[in-house]
């Protein structure tokens, strides 16, 4: 059995740059990160663009955003991935690799279904394909994160996370700009079939990846035994949810409820407004190529710059000022789309709006990552962060489904101005509970990594929500911590 460096007992010295380029796990992680990121926009931003340019009703476009909820809710079935095997396949190639192959094949098939479905005549079938892609892709994220954790020791986790994030962002460019370019040139069916074919990158990487859990499948007739003297780990609702919540309430007191409200509403303006960006582009008159070049290529790099500045502000100003600033910028940036809606299809106007929105959104995402990280305690960090990261995304996504009805009733300028106004109570709430993270971090400073360092490392690696599972060294997150798209610091307008 291939042995994970995390358990090999070998003590590594300083990690050399040559080790990174010579380590095959790095290349595999790049390919697996690509496979993880590819489906995201195909059921979010690119999918909304396809609906908008197929003359689907604006209200239906908003409701279709609910199809991506599996990215947020995947923590519910994530424990099952570690407990059950894929029939037949797990015996041959190991549990994690078999789950990777199974989910990647399923994603490719579901994307092919979306390619054959015409929105004008088979809208329900197209929606079913998008929902299947979201479920299978979210499950793939869980498995890939688990493999990454098993495949590398602590000294390499930061590099693995950064490499995975690089592959993830390359996939976003392919599924965003690449898919729009192909659709403008050859049609949506060719675009989605092409994306389905690119899932082969992840399949090849999964087949080449070492099976660190191979031992569990070498003896299919018997359950794997724990190490001698170690009790078997049994998942329970009390240990997984109640105990971490109890610790939070004990440490933070009654103020915990206000903190949860802040986390839930901090990115609400972004989630409500994001679904309506593509329909706005269509109404103004931008072409698919223009949207792909500005929003899906240029916009991603502006978002990375915003994340870097957010990390820098964290180290220079501290958590509280950065949190308040991020709350204001993240909401106020929606006004750029109100301004955009008043003019014609001029590329410089689209570039200006995307620049403001992506930079401010990524800055706000970095602040939220640091704040949520600072609230966790040693021993419960993984579960507590997973709960926070799920909470931050779910309310906004539930409300986002109604965005089409608001646009139909009030128009784009008023709608985007309203989403900006949602940020006003968030900024006010920051002044009341924004320092809770600093006080919490002060209590556990001797036991946990500084949240400022963690935030800066996240920015340096280009990671953002990660909650997407691509987290930096210094933060120990669960494999289900990538709750959806976009991640807290990733600003990806749909």
LINGILIN-V456982 format. One line per field, one symbol per residue. phi: phi as a letter, one per 40 degrees, with the letter a starting at -180 (. if undefined). psi: psi as a letter, one per 20 degrees, with the letter a starting at -180 (. if undefined). Layout:
phi = ???
psi = ???
This chain:
phi = .cbcdcbcgccccccccccccccccccccccccccccdcdccbbdccccccccbgcddccccccccccddccccccbddcccbbccdgccccbgccccccccccccccccccccccccdcbbcccccccccccccccccdddcccccccccbcdcbcccccccccccccccccccccdcccccccbhcccccccccccccdcccccccccccbdccccbccbccccddgbcccbcaccccbcccccccccccgccdccccccccbdbddcccccccccdcdccchcccccccccccbdccccccccccccccccccchccccccccccccccccccccccccbcccccccccccccccccccdcccccdcccccccbdgbdcccccccccccccdccccdcccccccccbgcdccccccccccccccccdccbccccccccccbdcbbcccccccccccccgcbcddcgcbcchbbbccbcbcibccdbccbcc
psi = pppphhjiipoqbppqhhhghiohhgghhgghhghhhgigiijdghghggggjjkqphhhgghihihjhhhhjiihjghhhihqqppghhhhjqgghhhggghgggggghhhghhipphhilhghghgghghggghhhhggggghggghhiqahiihgggghgghghghhhhhghegghhgghhgirhghghhghghiihghgghhhipqnijhhhihmhiqqpqrqpipqppppqhghhggghhggghghiahihhhghggghigjghghghhhjgghggghhjqrhgggggggifghghhhgghgghghghghghrgghhggghggghghhhhhhgghiiaamphhggggghggggghghghhgghggghhiirqphjgggghggghhhhhgghhhhhhihhhgghhirgghghhghhhhighggghhhgjhjhhggghhhjhiirqphgggghhgghijqfkjijimqrqipoqrikjniaqrrhjoonq.
